[in-house]
Amino acid sequence: MQNSPDDARTDLAPVQESSPGASGSGPELGFRPSLFRSFFLGGFECSTHRRRDGRRLDLIRGTRHDVLITQDYRQLADMGIRSVRDGVRWHLVETTPGHYDWCSVLPALRAARETGTQVAWDLCHYGWPDGLDVYSSAFVDRFAAFSAAFARLHLAETGEAPMVCPVNEISFFSWAGGEAGLMNPGHTDREHSDELKRQLVRATLAGTRAVREAAPAARILAIDPIINIVARPGEDPAEAEARNEGQFHAWDMIAGRMSPELGGAPEMLDILGVNYYWNNQWLHGGLREPLLPGDARHKPLRDLLAGAHARYGRPIFMAETSIEGDERAPWFRYVGEEVRAAMRAGVPMEGICFYPVLSHPGWDDDRYCPNGLLELREEGDIRPVHEPLAAELAGQRRLFHALCGAR
């Protein structure tokens, strides 16, 4: 999801918490995260959608991650990050229907193998091949075939079944492309948003089945934002409540709880990835006014995590979180405190992903978005590190290891 404005401020105060395990007594919880090779992940911005002006983004290329991928993985491994989110650029792979050119993918698979990095692959991160109608049955069929072909390639190259997110952020995608007109397909009404969401669920279900047929041990991520919208004083709360409930519709459809005609089923919802940025809570209507920690109307992140896990009972991790500028370390400290509080309350969190882990050009205007653990520079192989965030990461790794033995 697009990141925050430059001037975002959270005014976060450190939460007082005990230092679990400081006495040397070992992990405090019975649960030990096991889904990822490291509790902290790095997510590489891999959006490939067409903007409202028709220009296609390719942020893997725009950040030189395609050229520096081996060094990027190695640099994260040096900081204890052995698991990442990354993207397969469908529009580059399938330029002709049914024919796949893997030249943009093979270097990434080999970089992961060389560096011992576990990768969760986004197969559709907002973009698709030119000439393909997103609302057509061909979209679903071609996506399923592409997903199966990638699973077979992954098995052949690595000897392991892949971990994939078929369609990233179905709820945000359907709002941004079907209602807000921010990206392809560029519609600006609620009706198109609902149909786009249903179509993306169809593609997700077809892709999931295709991947599992090709690689039965594959793990499937279903990633979407968790939000909290609050009605303004004097406003009927029904619309805000409906929007809040809507955040669960894509997951409900995948699990077969809603719109069963789409083909969802409980076993189709495997791993829940929740995205949470500084502005994921806001007042309904008018200009979006964020509700920040410390505001009485702000719902603690720990409660949002607990609610998502209670609703589905699936393995859960934080798939995206970040903020820009000097707030990066304080924000990450806040997220860590809230995740540990959720874990102490019984939520079995599997990890937290820096997303993006590498700062990048903005979606709409190419401005520099300083939101990563690693920074961009035009030349050289080694990315500059945002040292305050790196120091906070080191401290958070110690705290989570003491709490639950996390790697």
C-alpha positions as CSV (number, residue, x, y, z in Angstrom):
1,M,0.0,0.0,0.0
2,Q,1.2,3.5,-0.7
3,N,3.2,5.0,2.1
4,S,2.8,8.1,4.3
5,P,3.4,11.7,3.5
6,D,6.8,13.3,4.4
7,D,5.4,15.3,7.3
8,A,3.7,12.4,9.1
9,R,4.2,12.6,12.8
10,T,3.0,10.1,15.4
11,D,4.4,11.7,18.6
12,L,4.8,8.2,20.0
13,A,5.8,7.8,23.6
14,P,7.6,4.6,24.7
15,V,5.2,2.1,26.4
16,Q,6.5,0.9,29.7
17,E,6.9,-2.9,29.5
18,S,8.8,-5.5,31.4
19,S,11.9,-7.1,29.9
20,P,10.8,-10.7,29.4
21,G,13.4,-13.3,29.8
22,A,15.9,-10.8,31.2
23,S,16.6,-13.2,34.1
24,G,17.8,-15.8,31.7
25,S,14.7,-18.0,32.3
26,G,14.1,-18.5,28.6
27,P,11.1,-17.8,26.4
28,E,8.1,-16.5,28.3
29,L,5.4,-18.0,25.9
30,G,4.6,-21.6,25.0
31,F,4.3,-20.5,21.4
32,R,7.5,-20.2,19.2
33,P,7.2,-18.7,15.7
34,S,8.1,-21.2,13.1
35,L,6.7,-20.1,9.8
36,F,9.7,-17.9,8.7
37,R,13.4,-18.3,9.0
38,S,13.6,-15.1,10.9
39,F,10.9,-13.3,12.9
40,F,11.7,-10.0,11.2
41,L,11.2,-9.9,7.4
42,G,12.1,-7.4,4.7
43,G,9.6,-6.6,2.1
44,F,10.7,-5.2,-1.3
45,E,8.2,-2.8,-2.9
46,C,7.3,-4.5,-6.1
47,S,4.2,-2.7,-7.4
48,T,3.6,-3.0,-11.2
49,H,0.3,-1.3,-11.6
50,R,-0.6,1.4,-14.1
51,R,-1.2,4.8,-12.5
52,R,-4.2,7.0,-13.2
53,D,-2.1,8.7,-16.0
54,G,-1.5,5.3,-17.6
55,R,2.2,4.9,-16.8
56,R,3.2,1.5,-15.5
57,L,5.3,1.3,-12.4
58,D,8.0,-1.2,-11.9
59,L,9.5,-0.5,-8.5
60,I,11.8,-3.5,-8.5
61,R,13.6,-1.9,-11.4
62,G,13.1,1.6,-10.1
63,T,15.1,0.7,-6.9
64,R,17.7,-1.4,-8.8
65,H,16.6,-4.4,-6.8
66,D,16.6,-6.4,-9.9
67,V,20.3,-5.7,-10.4
68,L,21.3,-5.8,-6.7
69,I,19.1,-8.6,-5.4
70,T,21.9,-10.9,-4.2
71,Q,23.6,-8.1,-2.3
72,D,20.2,-6.8,-1.0
73,Y,19.4,-10.3,0.4
74,R,23.0,-10.6,1.8
75,Q,22.8,-7.2,3.4
76,L,19.6,-8.1,5.2
77,A,21.0,-11.4,6.3
78,D,23.8,-9.6,8.0
79,M,21.2,-7.8,10.1
80,G,19.4,-11.1,11.0
81,I,16.7,-10.9,8.4
82,R,16.6,-14.2,6.6
83,S,13.0,-14.1,5.2
84,V,11.7,-11.5,2.7
85,R,8.7,-10.6,0.6
86,D,9.4,-10.0,-3.0
87,G,7.6,-10.0,-6.3
88,V,7.2,-11.8,-9.6
89,R,6.3,-9.3,-12.3
90,W,3.6,-11.0,-14.2
91,H,3.5,-8.4,-17.0
92,L,7.2,-9.2,-17.8
93,V,6.8,-12.9,-17.6
94,E,3.8,-13.4,-19.8
95,T,4.1,-10.9,-22.6
96,T,2.4,-13.4,-25.0
97,P,-0.6,-15.3,-23.6
98,G,0.4,-18.7,-22.4
99,H,4.2,-18.2,-23.0
100,Y,6.5,-17.5,-20.0
101,D,9.8,-15.7,-20.1
102,W,11.5,-16.3,-16.7
103,C,14.6,-14.2,-17.3
104,S,13.3,-11.6,-14.7
105,V,12.6,-14.4,-12.1
106,L,15.5,-16.8,-12.3
107,P,18.1,-14.4,-11.0
108,A,15.9,-13.8,-7.9
109,L,15.4,-17.5,-7.3
110,R,19.1,-18.1,-7.5
111,A,19.9,-15.2,-5.3
112,A,17.6,-16.6,-2.6
113,R,19.3,-20.0,-2.9
114,E,22.8,-18.5,-2.8
115,T,22.1,-16.4,0.3
116,G,19.9,-18.8,2.2
117,T,17.0,-16.4,2.0
118,Q,13.4,-17.6,2.4
119,V,11.1,-15.6,0.0
120,A,7.4,-15.2,0.0
121,W,6.5,-14.2,-3.6
122,D,3.7,-11.8,-4.6
123,L,2.3,-13.1,-8.0
124,C,0.1,-10.1,-8.7
125,H,1.1,-6.9,-6.9
126,Y,-1.6,-4.7,-8.5
127,G,-0.3,-5.2,-12.1
128,W,-1.1,-7.6,-14.9
129,P,-0.2,-8.1,-18.6
130,D,-1.2,-5.5,-21.2
131,G,-4.3,-6.3,-23.2
132,L,-5.9,-8.5,-20.5
133,D,-9.3,-7.4,-19.1
134,V,-9.2,-7.8,-15.4
135,Y,-13.0,-8.5,-15.3
136,S,-12.8,-11.3,-17.9
137,S,-12.8,-15.0,-17.3
138,A,-9.5,-15.0,-19.2
139,F,-7.9,-13.0,-16.4
140,V,-8.7,-15.8,-13.9
141,D,-7.7,-18.6,-16.3
142,R,-4.4,-17.0,-17.3
143,F,-3.6,-16.1,-13.7
144,A,-4.1,-19.7,-12.6
145,A,-1.9,-21.0,-15.4
146,F,0.8,-18.4,-14.6
147,S,0.7,-19.3,-10.9
148,A,1.1,-23.0,-11.7
149,A,4.0,-22.4,-14.0
150,F,5.8,-20.3,-11.3
151,A,5.2,-23.1,-8.8
152,R,6.7,-25.7,-11.1
153,L,9.7,-23.4,-11.8
154,H,10.2,-22.8,-8.1
155,L,10.2,-26.5,-7.5
156,A,12.7,-27.2,-10.3
157,E,15.1,-24.4,-9.3
158,T,15.0,-24.8,-5.5
159,G,13.7,-28.3,-4.8
160,E,11.1,-26.7,-2.5
161,A,7.4,-25.7,-2.8
162,P,6.9,-22.0,-2.9
163,M,5.3,-19.6,-0.4
164,V,3.2,-17.2,-2.4
165,C,0.7,-14.4,-2.1
166,P,-1.5,-14.8,-5.2
167,V,-3.1,-11.3,-5.2
168,N,-1.7,-8.7,-2.9
169,E,-4.1,-6.6,-0.8
170,I,-7.4,-7.5,-2.5
171,S,-9.3,-5.0,-0.3
172,F,-7.0,-2.1,-0.9
173,F,-6.6,-3.0,-4.6
174,S,-10.3,-3.1,-5.2
175,W,-10.8,0.3,-3.5
176,A,-7.8,2.0,-5.2
177,G,-8.6,0.6,-8.6
178,G,-12.4,0.2,-8.5
179,E,-13.5,3.2,-6.4
180,A,-10.8,5.8,-5.9
181,G,-9.4,5.7,-9.5
182,L,-5.8,5.7,-8.2
183,M,-4.6,2.8,-10.3
184,N,-5.8,0.3,-12.9
185,P,-8.5,-0.4,-13.8
186,G,-9.2,3.3,-12.9
187,H,-12.9,3.2,-11.8
188,T,-14.4,5.7,-9.4
189,D,-17.6,4.1,-8.1
190,R,-18.4,1.7,-5.3
191,E,-20.1,-0.8,-7.7
192,H,-16.9,-1.4,-9.6
193,S,-15.0,-1.8,-6.3
194,D,-17.3,-4.6,-5.2
195,E,-17.0,-6.5,-8.5
196,L,-13.3,-6.0,-8.7
197,K,-13.0,-7.5,-5.2
198,R,-15.0,-10.5,-6.3
199,Q,-12.9,-11.0,-9.4
200,L,-9.7,-10.8,-7.5
201,V,-11.0,-13.4,-5.1
202,R,-11.8,-15.6,-8.1
203,A,-8.3,-15.2,-9.3
204,T,-6.8,-15.8,-5.9
205,L,-8.8,-19.1,-5.5
206,A,-7.9,-20.3,-9.0
207,G,-4.2,-19.4,-8.4
208,T,-4.2,-21.1,-5.0
209,R,-5.6,-24.3,-6.5
210,A,-3.2,-24.2,-9.4
211,V,-0.2,-23.7,-7.1
212,R,-1.2,-26.5,-4.8
213,E,-1.7,-28.9,-7.7
214,A,1.8,-28.1,-9.0
215,A,3.4,-28.0,-5.5
216,P,1.2,-29.6,-2.8
217,A,3.3,-28.4,0.1
218,A,3.0,-24.7,-1.0
219,R,2.0,-22.1,1.6
220,I,-0.4,-19.4,0.6
221,L,-0.5,-15.9,2.1
222,A,-3.7,-13.8,2.1
223,I,-2.5,-10.2,2.8
224,D,-4.8,-7.2,3.4
225,P,-4.8,-4.1,5.7
226,I,-6.4,-4.0,9.1
227,I,-8.1,-0.7,9.7
228,N,-10.3,1.2,12.2
229,I,-12.7,3.9,10.9
230,V,-14.5,6.1,13.5
231,A,-17.6,8.1,12.8
232,R,-17.4,11.9,13.4
233,P,-19.4,13.4,16.2
234,G,-23.1,13.6,15.3
235,E,-22.6,11.3,12.3
236,D,-24.6,8.1,11.8
237,P,-22.0,5.4,12.6
238,A,-23.5,2.9,10.2
239,E,-21.3,3.8,7.2
240,A,-18.1,3.7,9.2
241,E,-19.1,0.4,10.7
242,A,-19.9,-1.0,7.2
243,R,-16.5,0.1,6.0
244,N,-14.8,-1.5,9.0
245,E,-16.7,-4.8,8.3
246,G,-15.6,-4.5,4.7
247,Q,-12.0,-5.0,5.6
248,F,-12.8,-8.7,6.2
249,H,-14.8,-9.4,3.1
250,A,-12.0,-10.7,0.9
251,W,-10.8,-13.0,3.6
252,D,-14.4,-14.1,4.2
253,M,-14.9,-14.8,0.5
254,I,-11.6,-16.8,0.3
255,A,-12.7,-18.9,3.3
256,G,-16.2,-19.5,1.9
257,R,-18.0,-17.6,4.6
258,M,-19.3,-15.0,2.1
259,S,-20.3,-15.3,-1.6
260,P,-19.8,-19.1,-1.6
261,E,-20.6,-19.1,-5.3
262,L,-17.0,-17.9,-5.8
263,G,-15.7,-21.2,-4.7
264,G,-14.1,-20.3,-1.3
265,A,-13.6,-22.8,1.4
266,P,-12.0,-22.9,4.9
267,E,-8.9,-24.6,3.6
268,M,-8.3,-21.9,1.0
269,L,-7.4,-19.4,3.8
270,D,-3.9,-20.6,4.9
271,I,-1.8,-17.8,6.3
272,L,-3.2,-14.3,7.3
273,G,-0.9,-11.3,6.5
274,V,-2.1,-8.1,8.1
275,N,-0.8,-4.7,7.0
276,Y,-0.8,-1.7,9.4
277,Y,0.6,1.8,8.7
278,W,0.5,4.9,10.9
279,N,-2.6,6.1,9.0
280,N,-4.7,2.9,9.1
281,Q,-7.1,4.5,11.6
282,W,-9.1,7.6,10.6
283,L,-12.2,9.7,11.0
284,H,-14.9,8.8,8.4
285,G,-15.9,11.3,5.7
286,G,-14.3,14.4,4.4
287,L,-10.5,14.7,4.4
288,R,-9.0,11.6,5.9
289,E,-7.9,12.6,9.4
290,P,-5.7,9.9,11.0
291,L,-6.3,8.8,14.5
292,L,-2.9,8.3,16.1
293,P,-1.8,6.5,19.3
294,G,-2.7,8.6,22.3
295,D,-6.1,9.6,20.8
296,A,-8.9,8.2,22.9
297,R,-10.7,7.1,19.7
298,H,-7.6,5.1,18.5
299,K,-8.0,1.3,18.9
300,P,-4.8,-0.3,20.2
301,L,-3.0,-2.3,17.5
302,R,-2.9,-5.3,19.8
303,D,-6.7,-5.4,19.8
304,L,-6.9,-5.2,16.0
305,L,-4.5,-8.2,15.8
306,A,-6.4,-10.1,18.3
307,G,-9.7,-9.5,16.5
308,A,-8.3,-10.7,13.1
309,H,-6.8,-13.8,14.7
310,A,-10.0,-14.6,16.6
311,R,-12.1,-14.3,13.5
312,Y,-10.1,-16.8,11.4
313,G,-7.8,-18.8,13.8
314,R,-5.1,-19.0,11.1
315,P,-1.3,-18.4,11.4
316,I,-0.9,-14.6,11.3
317,F,2.0,-12.2,10.8
318,M,2.4,-8.5,10.2
319,A,3.0,-8.3,6.4
320,E,3.6,-4.6,6.1
321,T,4.4,-1.7,8.4
322,S,6.4,1.5,8.0
323,I,6.4,5.3,8.2
324,E,8.7,8.0,6.6
325,G,11.6,10.0,7.9
326,D,12.8,10.3,11.5
327,E,9.7,8.5,12.8
328,R,10.9,5.2,11.5
329,A,12.5,3.9,14.7
330,P,9.8,5.2,17.1
331,W,7.1,3.7,14.9
332,F,8.8,0.4,14.8
333,R,9.3,0.4,18.6
334,Y,5.6,1.1,19.0
335,V,4.7,-1.8,16.6
336,G,7.0,-4.2,18.5
337,E,5.5,-3.3,21.8
338,E,2.0,-3.8,20.5
339,V,2.8,-7.2,18.8
340,R,4.4,-8.4,22.0
341,A,1.3,-7.4,24.0
342,A,-0.9,-9.3,21.5
343,M,1.3,-12.3,21.8
344,R,1.1,-12.2,25.6
345,A,-2.7,-12.1,25.2
346,G,-2.6,-15.3,23.1
347,V,-2.2,-14.1,19.5
348,P,0.4,-16.4,17.9
349,M,2.2,-13.8,15.8
350,E,4.7,-15.4,13.3
351,G,6.6,-12.3,12.3
352,I,6.8,-8.6,11.5
353,C,7.8,-7.5,8.0
354,F,9.5,-4.1,7.3
355,Y,7.6,-3.0,4.3
356,P,9.2,-1.5,2.4
357,V,12.6,-2.5,3.7
358,L,14.1,-0.4,0.9
359,S,13.1,3.2,0.4
360,H,11.7,3.9,-3.1
361,P,10.3,6.4,-5.6
362,G,6.7,7.4,-4.8
363,W,3.8,6.0,-6.8
364,D,2.3,9.2,-8.1
365,D,5.1,11.7,-8.4
366,D,8.4,9.8,-8.1
367,R,9.3,11.7,-5.0
368,Y,11.8,9.9,-2.7
369,C,10.0,8.0,0.1
370,P,12.5,7.6,3.0
371,N,10.7,4.7,4.7
372,G,13.1,1.8,4.6
373,L,15.7,0.2,6.7
374,L,17.9,0.6,3.5
375,E,18.2,3.8,1.5
376,L,18.6,4.3,-2.2
377,R,21.6,5.7,-3.9
378,E,22.3,5.9,-7.6
379,E,25.6,4.0,-7.6
380,G,27.3,1.3,-5.7
381,D,26.3,-2.1,-4.5
382,I,25.9,-1.5,-0.8
383,R,22.8,0.3,0.3
384,P,23.1,3.0,3.0
385,V,21.5,1.8,6.3
386,H,19.1,4.0,8.3
387,E,21.1,3.6,11.5
388,P,18.4,4.5,14.1
389,L,16.1,1.9,12.6
390,A,18.9,-0.7,12.4
391,A,19.6,-0.1,16.1
392,E,15.9,-0.4,17.0
393,L,15.8,-3.7,15.0
394,A,18.7,-5.1,17.0
395,G,16.9,-4.2,20.3
396,Q,13.6,-5.7,19.1
397,R,15.3,-8.9,18.1
398,R,16.5,-9.3,21.6
399,L,13.1,-8.6,23.1
400,F,11.3,-11.1,20.9
401,H,13.9,-13.8,21.4
402,A,13.5,-13.3,25.2
403,L,9.7,-13.5,24.8
404,C,9.3,-16.5,22.6
405,G,12.6,-17.7,21.3
406,A,12.1,-16.0,18.0
407,R,15.1,-16.1,15.6
